[in-house]
Amino acid sequence: MSQKFRIKFRIKTWQAGFVVGLLSALAQSIYNLMPKAVEGVAAYKLAPVAYGFCMFCHVRDIVNWFMRSFFSFMTPAPISTIIPALTIVGLLIGAYISALSTKSFNVRKTINPGLAFVYGILVASFAAILGACPIRIALRAAYIDIIAFVGIAGMIIGAIAASEILLKRAGGD
Amino acid sequence: MTLTVSLATLVAGIVIGYLWQRSRSCSISGYRDFFLFRDTLFMRTIIGMALGALIGYLLFYRFSSLMSDFPLYLHNEPGANSIPTLILAAIGGLGYAFFSVLAEGCPLRQHVNATTGNGMSIFYLLGFYSGILFFWLVVSEIAALFLRLF
């Protein structure tokens, strides 16, 4: 009976997804609450549809916001011209709190950093062509947008092709 | 007032990061596992996400005037769903899923993994951030050329 009683709860995957969807809808409604024009930024209210949570778009907004003094062509979305959406910062904070509280923080050996760097560049480029990440695609599909359904179809084909390659590689020879 | 958006997304990000570290879910693995092993564990994340968003949109659409353009296919501008845009979306989705599966995780999973000390994910994130500059310099020109073909 000397074992310490520790609350170990695992959140199920569908519950996490459901909360993400609800929070994104809430964030979208907050965008629509904003005034129409702020400090010379016309069309401030006109946030893109289903912009509540997006791994690519909010990263792009932050990077553009920092880089726009160097490159004039890098323009963030109108909603984050003055102060960008800080989803990424919050995400890193939340995940770090969780990693510390579950004691799952351990530095692992890096095997192939160059390949990971190239994958990151390629994924960012294709995400920019698509204009979304899988999460925003799901949100846009809930917003009933035809582009989202086409993107999901492309995503399924790409996932199947890549898993065929992975299977072949795992098969040896 | 201009801080509202940033604060709201910051709080949403903290909650989402906590949840994703706990549930260990991934959005691109949902498609991969479903078509590879018929495993629906991560597919539930995507379905739950779409369901939650739909319920939220419907609530705000019904009880307030915030979601004025909710079913987007009724309120689209003319020419928004033209054939070249759809082809670009398909190409983007295809390449995105292909390289995400090879990199073993969607960007959200990689952000969460980077906070637990995964070196691969940290280099992936460096590539992801510099990929945005790469897009503005190279890929956007190619996409504009493609759109000019039609």
Interface residues (C-beta under 8 A of the other chain):
Chain A: F9 R10 I11 K12 T13 W14 Q15 A16 G17 F18 V19 V20 G21 L22 L23 S24 A25 L26 A27 Q28 S29 I30 Y31 N32 L33 M34 P35 V38 E39 V49 A50 G52 F53 M55 F56 H58 V59 R60 V63 N64 M67 F71 F73 M74 I79 S80 I82 I83 P84 A85 L86 T87 I88 V89 G90 L91 L92 I93 G94 A95 Y96 I97 S98 A99 T102 S104 F105 N106 V107 R108 K109 T110 I111 N112 P113 G114 A116 F117 V118 Y119 G120 I121 L122 V123 A124 S125 F126 A127 A128 I129 L130 G131 C133 P134 I135 I137 A138 L139 R140 A141 A142 Y143 I144 D145 I146 I147 V150 G151 I152 A153 G154 M155 I156 I157 G158 A159 I160 A161 A162 S163 I165 L166 L167
Chain B: M1 T2 L3 T4 V5 S6 L7 A8 T9 L10 V11 A12 G13 I14 V15 I16 G17 Y18 L19 W20 Q21 R22 S23 R24 S25 S27 I28 G30 Y31 R32 F35 L36 L41 F42 R44 T45 I46 I47 G48 M49 A50 L51 G52 A53 L54 I55 G56 Y57 L59 F60 S64 L66 M67 S68 D69 F70 P71 L72 Y73 A80 N81 T85 L86 L88 A89 A90 I91 G92 G93 L94 G95 Y96 A97 F98 F99 S100 V101 L102 A103 C106 P107 L108 H111 V112 A114 T115 T116 G117 N118 G119 M120 S121 I122 F123 Y124 L125 L126 G127 F128 Y129 S130 G131 I132 L133 F134 F135 W136 V138 V139 S140 A143
